[in-house]
Amino acid sequence: MARTLLEQAFPAVWLDGVFAAHRQRQYERELLFSTVVELMLLVAVGLRPSLHAAARQAEPLPVSLPALYDKLKRTDPALLGALVRASAERLGPVLAELGARPSRLPGYALRVIDGNHLPASHKRLKVLRECRGAALPGLAMVVYDPDSGLVTDLVAGEDAYTHERVLAAPLLDRAGPGQVWVGDRHFCPGALLSGWDAAGAGFVVREHATHPRLRDAGPWRMAGRTETGRLREQAITPAPAEADPDQAPAPDQAPAPDQAPTWRRIELTLTQPTQAGDRVLRLWSNLPASVSAAQIAQVYRDRWRIEGMFQRLEGVLRSEIPSLGHPRAALFGFSVALLAYNVLALIERCVERGHTPAAKPAAKPAAKPAAKPAAQAAPEISLYHLVLQIRAGYEGLLIALPPEHWTACGAVDPPALAARLLSLARKIDPRRVTARRRKPKDPAEKPKPASRGHLATARVLAAQTP
């Protein structure tokens, strides 16, 4: 399934077309952009330990290895975002053919936004060898769709000290009606909120302590309860946006100060405090009154799904390669890992859809109405076990089936590709790729360490033995 998607959904011609449409200063002569992406995909999935090993074991490259790394160091950051957006647009119709999951907010397309700082890299660059501090290669602003499971957009930042709200400013140009952008308190500046509102998009953002300021606030009114606490809300009017040295200029279509919009502020008093000790959460939103405060609170609660996506991206795939020290090379590796994640998300949906129990036809009416059987839920697929299966069989697959087999299958249009993937998914043993949930741990207090020195584990175990 992975090989089919890579060959049919992301063919080399399409990858080179994305490069030609969005490149700025780069060009292609002997080394194609699609070749570099294919090599990095092998590293991201874990089929090769490094780009150097992938290049050595692949077909002979038309250029030297230093030229390959130079290609990575000169990749335009705007091209990386275009590649991620194009992958989501290309996989979206195939995902629609498989049937959509229930939407978390019917009638709206959720866009969860968050930043991911790439960890410190090895100091292989000559300019870093005399530096004592950790070398941070960059920051990536990721947009995630929790309903489809796809990463839909990316803004790559080479400067690791750049604030997240600065990288979020270019995303305003791609916001539109029917979308709801969800973010934490870093995305609460008035320029971002006004930009989303002017574009016709909705937002659900946690309130920041200092900005933006309010010009007017209405009375509080009770808005019910949720499973986590008590809700109340009020109408608010933001004050005119002030200049922020860290924030990009607001778009020209932002409303004038005398035409300030009226938004909603929702306060959730938690029954149990958060890990940071907060008992009160305040959310800002411009969604209409038809969307209840409880729905808005649940949408923000689902924002943490992007954190789970980041964990899977780091734990299942090799999205952070410490050997790539140059910012553009490290961001290229992270972007290709997002491409692989979208492929895995589609495979996950195919396996889930292929092993969902089909509804049985209605039986003849009996004398007494039979009890309605409980609906069987779809299996929960683990991306970790999916990747294990791919790593175990990919190498043998390349040997058994030559490249001509994949180019001749002809499943290019979304209905045909979805049907082919479903037929393959039904042959998978779901027990091999199903996630298993552990039972919750006992709420026991953590023991305090006796000292900060080292100890022998065998002696500690022997001391506990009766």
Summary of the structure (lengths in Angstrom):
residues: 466
radius of gyration: 25.2
end to end distance: 53.0
largest distance: 86.0
contacts: 1352
relative contact order: 0.14
helix: 42%
strand: 15%
